[in-house]
Amino acid sequence: MSGIRRSTIYAYPWDVADASAADTIAAIGADSVTIAAAYHAVRAVAPRHSTRRVIDSDRSRLFSPWRGDVWRGQPLHPGRGADVTGVEDSFGAARDLLAERGVKVRAWIVMSHVDGLDAPLGLFRQNALGEISRHALCPSQPAVRAYGNRLIREVVETTGTDDVVLESVGPMGLHHAAMHDKVRMPLLSETMGAALSFCFCAGCCDCLRRHKIDAERFRTQLRRSILTGDEEQLTIQLEEPVVREHVRSVSATASVDAVGAAFESGARTITLHATAEDTSGGPAVGIGPRLLPAIARAAGTASLRFVTSGWDGAAAGARRLRALRAAAPDQEIGAYVTVLDASALGSSAEDLATGWGVLADAGAQELHVYHAGLAPPSVLRPLGRALHHIRSPSGSTTSTRK
């Protein structure tokens, strides 16, 4: 096991708005900082900003230069990041400050998870009951994939970055937070969440028909099971092999398009938030051995990497890592962890390193840490020590095995 080779910490552009903030972030000691270049709406504390403490961005925005001629007349376009930050290229400004301190910056691009876009309702995810998720564009639609690809091109071409981290490439589901959510409650099981996330927009219905599924009949069946709460029948309906193949195909098309757009724009390192699980929607796109060759071809000569979630603990993260390693045995795979949950907020450097060691033993070669900008000083101190602790002098992780 090669262990963890490098680490990156996530941040917003306003978290690195001046020299003092850049000093603080650089001092953590990560190999790179992954900064939001295209991001959904957020209300975030800004503890390291010199003049602000809360940033309220009410819609999806581009924090690299916003070129009106590119977006004018398009059915989907992001807002200008400058309307929130006061800086036309806040991503570039943060990158330059960190570069002066010898820290590499990667561009964090969030695609199908959106907020506040004035767009046709037909481009959003629509469930069996006709309910529309306004935070979730459906990548079965060519216009949605074109929007995501344009985001990537604009970030790469206007900033000159060659290292991108792509999140929410595939379809989003109900369980992923949006607005002031009240859907994450015990009464909404994973099965019901998956059923309510299954999309019947025009693009998905066309895709269902290509897989020889009667879209209207299946919608009626799913609607009946949802309304009666028949989870046994929902499981049967959602686990039909042809239905699962449909879900995979939507993710496959979106992934290949996005990775190809990144490579063609000039990105030479492309990291995709991914999972080996079939998924009804989330920030990590579902991939498998059959999809991998197409994504690899789309990446061209770029370094293609994957990162999978460990937010729900080391044990669950380790399971995902092992599954993704089986699906993609030759790709570099990272673990996405948070230092903002209740357990991490009170953790020592040794506690953090122990949990990350479990992920390393399961195959993690890179650590993606959320979130340098939101974390209080009481977390940054052990975070920096933990990052140092997990690296041996040769650059590999100190294993948890005895």
N, C-alpha and C positions, 0 to 999 in steps of 0.2 A: 504494500500500500504506500503510495507516494506521499500521502498526507497533504496538508494545506500548504499550497505554494504561495498564495497571495491573499490579501484581504482588501475589501473596498467598503467604504461607509457612505451611506446615502445622505443627501442634504438638499435643501432648496436653495435657489440662487441668493435669496436674502439672508441666508445663514452665513454667507461669505461676502458681506457687503463692504467690508473695509479691512484694513491691514490687521487690526487687532483680532477680528473674528477669524481671519485667515490663519493667523498665528495659532489660535486656539484649536482650530480644526486640524491643521497640519501637525500639531504637537501630539495628537492622538496616536499617530504612528502607522496608520493604514497605508497600504501601497498606492491606493488611489481613492478619489472621492467621486461618487456617482451623483451628479447634480441634475435636477429636473430641468429639462429643456422644453418638454411638452407635457402638460400635467392637467389633470381634472380640477374641478373646484376644490378649494380647501380653505378652512379657517384654522390657522396655525399660530401657536405662540412663537415668538422670535426673540429668545432670551439673549442672543448674541448680537442683535442689531443695535447700532449706536443710538438711534432715535425712535425706534418702534418696538412694541411688545406683542402686538397681534397683527397678523396679515390675513385679510379677508379677500380671497379671490373667488368671485361668485360664479365663475364659469371656466371651462377648459381654455387654457391659454398657452401661447407659444412664448417662451422666454429667451429665444434667440431672435435675431432680426425678423420683423414681420413685414413681408413684401406684399404690398397691396395688389400689385399686378398679378401675382401668383394666385391669390385667393379670391379676387374679384369675380363675381359671377358663379362661383362654385356653390353647390348645394350644401356643403359642409365646410365650415372654416372656423379656426380657433380665434379666441380673443387675443388682443395684444398684451403681452406681459408688462409692457411699459406702463399700462394703465394702473397696474398694481404696484410695481417696483419703482416707477419713475425713471427707469434706465432702459434704453431701447434694446440693449443686448445684455441683460443681467446675467445670463448664462456665461457669456464670453468674459464679462467683467470678473465673475467669480473664478473662472478658469485661469485668467491671467494672474490674479492674486495668488492662487495656489501654485501656479507654475513658477512664480518668483521664489517660492519656498521649496521647489523641487518635488512637488506633488502632482502626479498625473490626474487628469479629470476625464471621466466618462460621461456620455450624454444619456440621461434617463428619459425615455420616450414612452408615454402611456397612450395607447391607441383607441381601442373600442370602448373603454370606460370614459364617459364624457358627462359634462354638466353644462346646462344653460345654452345649448346650441339651438339656434332657430332653424330647424330642419324639418323636412317632411316626416310625418309620423311613421310612414311606411319603412323608414330606414332603421327604426328601433326594434328591439326584441318585443315580440307579442306572444303571450301564452295562449293556451287552449281556451281560456275564457274571454279572450279579446283584450286583456289588460296589457298596457304598454309600459315597458320599463324605460323611462326617459334618461336613465344613466347608462344605457347599454345599446350601442349601435350593433347591428347584426352584420357580421362580416360575410354572410352569404350574399350580401348585396354588393354588386360591383362598385357602386358609388362609395360605399363604406371602405372597401379595400383601397380604392383610389385615394380617399382622404388620408388613410393611415400611411400609405406609401408617400404621399405628398408631404406629410409631417416629417417623415424620415429624411426625405430629400432636402427639405428646407433646413432642418437642423444641421445635417452634414455639410451642405453646400455653403450655408451662410456663416458657419463657425469654423469650418475646416477640421472639425473633429473626425477622427478615424476609428473611434471606439464607442459603440452604442450598446445600450441595454434596453431591450424591447419588452414591455409589459402590456398585458391585456391585448395581445395580438388576436386571440380567438374570441368566441362569444362569452359575454359576461352572464352571470347567474343571479338569482334573487338573493342568495346568501351574502353576496359581497356588499358591504355597506355603501349607502348612498343617502344623501341629504341627512335628515335627523331620523335615522331608521328606527322602526319599531317592529321589524320582521324577524329579528334574531331572538326568538323566544322558544321556550321548551315545547310548545304545542306545534311548532313547525319543524317536523322531522327532516332528516336529510332526504328521505324519499319524496316527501311532499315538496320540499324545496326544489328538488330536481324536476319534478313534474311541473311545478309552477314556472320553472325556468325554460322549459322546452318551448322552442320558438316556432310560430306558425306565420311569420311574415311572408310576403310574396316570394322572396328569395329562398327561404327555407322550404316552403311548399313546393317550389319548383325542384329543389334538391331531393325532397322526399319522393316526388314522382319519378325522378331519374333513378331512384333506388326501388322503383316498382311498388311504392307505398301509396295507397289512396289517402291523400293528405286530409281531406275533409272527413272521411270515415275515421281515420286515426284520431283526428282532433275531437270528434264527437265521443269516441271511446275514452279518451284521456280526460275530457271535461267531465264525463259521467263519474269516473273513478275519483277525480279530485273532489267533486261536490258531495259524493257519498262517503269520502274519507277511506276508500277501500285501498289501503296501502299494499296489500298482497297483490291485487290486480295491477296497481301502478307499477310495482316491481316487475311483474311479468311483461307489461307493455313496454317499459323502458329498456328491459334487458333483451328484447328481441334482437337477434344478431343483425338484421337488416336495419333496425333503428339505430343501433350502436354504430354501424358502418356509416350511416347518414351523419351522425354527430361527428365522427372522425373526419369525414370528408370536408365539412365546413371548416374545421380547425386546420386541416391540411392545406386547403386552398389559401386561407388567410396567412398561414405561417410561411408557405413558399413565396407568396407575393411579397410579404414584408421583408423577409431575409434577402430576397432578390433585389428589392428596392434599396436596401441598405448597402449591399455590395456594389450595385451599379452606381450609387451616389458617391462612393469612395471610402466607405467604412471598411476597415481591415481587421477589426475584431468585433464580432457580433455575438451578443449574449442574449439568449431567449429565455424568459421565465416560462418554465415548462414542467410537466408532470407526466409520468407514464400512465396515469389513471385516465380512463375515459371520463370526461367531465362535462356536465351540463352547463358549465360556465364559471369563469373566475379569472383572476389575473394571470394564472399559469395556463398555457395552452396544452391540451392533451396531445402527446405524440406517442409513437410506437415504432417498432422495427420496420414496419412497412412504409411509414412516412419518412423516416430518417434519410434514406438515400435522396429523396426529392429535395429535402431541406439542404442537405449537404451540397447537392449540385447547384442550388440557388445561391449558396454562399460563395461559390467560385473559389478563389484563392484566399479568401478571408479566413481567419481563425474563428470557427464556430464553437460556441460554448453554450451550456445550459445551466440554469440555476433553479432549484426547487425549494419549496417552503419548509422551514423548520420552526415556524411561529408557534405551533401547538406543542412544542416540547421536543426534546432530543430523540425520544423513542419513536414518535410519529415521523419526525424528520428523517431518521435513519431508515425507516421502512421505505419512504419515498425515494431516498437516495439509492437504496439497493435496487428498487424497481427501475429507476431511471438508468442506473448503470447497466442493468440487464438489457434495456431497450437500446442504449447508446454506449456500447462498451468502449468505443474509441474516442469519445468526446470528453473534453474537460467539463466537469460538473461541479457546481458550487451549491452551498447551502445558504438560504436566505433566513436570517435570524433577526429577532428584535430585542432591543434592550429597554423597551418601554412597557413591557407587561409587568404585572404585579410581582412576579417572582424575580425577574431580572433587575427591577428597580432596587431591590434590597440585596443584590448578590455581590459577593466579593469577586476580585479578579480570579481567584482560584475556582470559585463556583462556576463562573462563566466559562473559563477554560476547560473545566471538566465536561460540561455539557457540549461544548464545541468539539472536544476530543471524541465524544461518542459519534458525532457527525463525521469527523475525519475517518474514524475506523469504518464507517459505513460507505466511504468513498468520496467524501467532499474534498475537493482540491482547491477550492476557493471559498472564502467567507464573505457574504454580503450582509452588512450590518445596517439595520434601520433603528435609529435615525440620529445622525450627529447633531442636526440642528434642533431637534425637539428634546434631546436628552439634557437633563439638568447637570450641573457640575459634579454632583454626587455620583452620577453614572459615568461621566466621561473619564474620571480618574481611574476607576477599576477597568473600564473598557480598554483604555490604552495599555494598562498592565497586562490584561488578559490577551490582547493581540500579541504582545511581546512574548508572553508565556507559552503560547501554543506553537511558536516558531522555534525550531532547533537552530543551531548555528548554520546548518546546511540549508535551512529554509523549509524543512518539512516539520509536520506537527509532532509534538511529543505525544505518543499514543497513550490511550487510557489502559491498554492491556498491560498486565504485569507479567 
